[in-house]
Amino acid sequence: MASIICFDDFSGQLSLPDDQEVRDTLDGFIQQYEPRYLKMLLGEHLYLLMHDEMQQDPMAERWVKLIEGERYEVEGRLRQYGGLRRMLAGFVFVSFVREYDKKMSAMGIVVEDSETAKQATRQEQGSILQARYNESVELYQSAQEYIEAMNDADPAMYAGYETVVLEKRYWGGFL
């Protein structure tokens, strides 16, 4: 399956240095972690269905909306679902930074002080990664809510949906 995310999705708080070694290594992390989190979110059946239908041109609207996000209504209230990209990029970013062997400061894990940026301590790095992971968990939970709302409106929309509950983690500030 073609990946949903790519290097360009790693911006802002998920920024990584733009060099070929990082790009090549990141591609491997995307191939490893994107399917893992999609299977957790969707269940094996729905993941495989999405995989097959993403190969079609044009892609089915339900997958476009799941990936890209949309405004939707639940019980008369508008909600904004942001899509899967930022969630997936956040989970991949945390795994990449924790496992990649370059200096953390080269990957944007720095702490600003009044004069200049300094390399983050291990505790600061852990706190930063914990925050990015927990933000991704919130986006994962938002995707669950979106899928459930779509299934409530049309049970065939994401038939076979099975999900794993993810909770925020607290690492005590250490990696």
C-alpha positions in Angstrom: 0.0 0.0 0.0 1.3 3.5 -0.8 2.0 5.3 2.4 -0.4 8.0 3.6 2.4 10.1 5.1 5.7 11.2 3.7 8.6 13.4 4.7 6.6 16.6 4.0 4.2 15.7 6.8 6.9 16.2 9.4 6.7 20.0 10.0 6.3 22.3 12.9 6.8 20.4 16.2 7.5 17.3 14.2 10.3 18.8 12.1 13.2 16.7 11.0 16.4 17.7 9.2 16.1 17.6 5.5 19.0 15.3 4.4 18.9 12.1 2.4 20.0 9.8 5.3 17.1 11.1 7.4 14.7 10.7 4.5 15.8 7.2 3.8 15.7 6.1 7.4 12.3 7.8 7.9 10.8 6.0 5.0 11.6 2.7 6.8 10.0 3.9 9.9 6.9 5.0 8.0 6.7 1.5 6.4 7.0 -0.1 9.8 4.8 2.1 12.0 2.0 3.5 9.7 0.5 0.0 9.1 0.8 -0.8 12.8 -1.2 2.2 13.9 -3.7 1.9 11.1 -4.4 -1.7 12.0 -4.8 -0.7 15.7 -7.2 2.0 14.7 -9.3 0.2 12.0 -8.8 -3.5 12.8 -7.2 -6.0 10.3 -10.3 -6.4 8.1 -10.9 -2.7 7.6 -7.2 -2.0 7.2 -7.0 -4.6 4.4 -10.1 -3.2 2.7 -8.6 0.3 2.9 -5.4 -1.0 1.5 -7.1 -2.6 -1.5 -9.4 0.4 -2.2 -6.6 2.9 -2.0 -5.2 1.4 -5.1 -8.2 2.4 -7.1 -8.4 5.6 -9.1 -10.2 7.6 -8.0 -10.0 6.5 -4.4 -13.4 5.9 -2.7 -14.7 9.0 -1.0 -14.9 7.4 2.5 -11.1 6.8 2.5 -10.3 10.3 1.2 -12.4 11.7 4.0 -10.8 9.4 6.6 -7.3 10.4 5.5 -7.9 14.1 4.8 -10.5 14.9 7.4 -13.8 16.8 7.1 -16.5 18.7 9.0 -19.3 16.5 10.2 -22.3 16.8 12.4 -23.2 14.8 15.5 -26.5 15.4 17.2 -26.9 18.8 15.6 -23.3 19.9 16.5 -20.6 20.5 14.0 -17.3 18.8 14.5 -14.0 19.1 12.7 -12.0 15.9 12.1 -8.5 16.6 11.0 -7.7 13.3 9.2 -5.0 10.7 9.7 -1.8 12.4 8.5 -0.9 14.3 11.7 -1.7 11.4 13.9 0.4 9.0 11.9 3.2 11.5 11.6 3.2 12.0 15.4 3.5 8.3 16.1 6.2 7.8 13.5 8.1 10.9 14.8 8.2 9.6 18.4 9.4 6.2 17.3 11.9 7.7 14.9 13.5 10.1 17.4 13.6 7.5 20.1 15.3 4.9 17.9 17.4 7.0 15.4 21.0 7.3 16.4 21.8 10.8 15.4 22.1 13.6 17.9 18.7 14.8 19.2 19.5 18.4 18.5 20.0 17.6 14.8 16.3 16.5 14.7 14.9 19.6 16.2 14.8 18.4 19.8 16.1 21.6 21.3 14.9 23.8 24.1 14.8 27.6 23.6 16.4 29.8 26.2 16.6 33.6 26.3 19.7 33.8 24.2 19.9 30.8 21.9 18.7 27.2 21.5 20.5 24.6 23.6 20.5 20.8 23.3 17.7 19.3 25.3 18.6 17.2 28.3 17.4 13.5 28.4 14.5 14.6 30.7 13.5 17.4 28.4 13.7 15.1 25.4 11.5 12.6 27.1 9.0 15.3 28.0 8.9 16.5 24.4 8.4 13.0 23.0 5.8 12.3 25.6 3.9 15.4 24.6 4.1 14.5 20.8 2.9 10.9 21.6 0.0 12.1 23.7 -1.0 14.6 21.0 -1.1 11.6 18.6 -3.2 9.6 21.0 -5.7 12.5 21.1 -5.8 12.5 17.3 -6.2 8.7 17.3 -9.2 9.1 19.6 -10.6 11.8 17.3 -10.4 9.4 14.4 -12.2 6.7 16.5 -15.0 9.2 17.2 -15.2 10.2 13.6 -15.4 6.5 12.4 -18.1 5.7 15.1 -20.1 8.8 14.1 -20.0 7.8 10.4 -21.0 4.2 11.3 -23.9 5.5 13.4 -25.1 7.5 10.3 -24.5 4.6 7.9 -23.5 1.2 9.4 -22.0 0.2 6.0 -19.6 3.1 5.9 -16.8 1.4 7.9 -18.3 -2.0 8.4 -16.1 -4.4 10.3 -14.5 -1.6 12.3 -12.6 -2.9 15.3 -10.3 -0.7 17.3 -7.7 -0.8 20.0 -8.1 1.8 22.8 -5.0 3.9 23.2 -4.4 6.0 26.3 -2.0 8.8 27.0 1.3 7.8 28.5 3.4 9.4 31.2 7.0 8.5 31.0 8.2 10.6 33.9 10.1 12.8 31.5 12.7 10.2 30.5 13.1 8.3 27.3 
